[in-house]
């Protein structure tokens, strides 16, 4: 997924939840400017940042879009996906 697309999705998820860029930055423990650069397509979030953003915004779709954009050929249920990635193990 191009950085601008994932950034637009981040902004949509953030705004839907009524969160500010600073709220997201605080959750990720990054500068607010990092969130701005992701949203404007200047930078791409790391996979860990994607997981944390999905957690904060309660948006499984955010992970699915990121995974699909990376060219991975299958998107599965979030629990199965996280289990396979050994997240929380």
C-alpha angles and dihedrals in degrees: 000000000000115000092243092056095049088045092053089049091050091052092049093049092046095049093044088059092045093244127149125223086252091056090055092043091052091051091050093040093234135118117278087239089065090059090047091052091050093049093049093048096247092118137020123229121244119246090254090053089051090053092049093047091050089050093049095046095036088232117145087172089067091062092043093053092047092049093046091048091054089062096250106153101224136041114196135182111303095245093052092045093051091046091054090048089051092236111164092009 
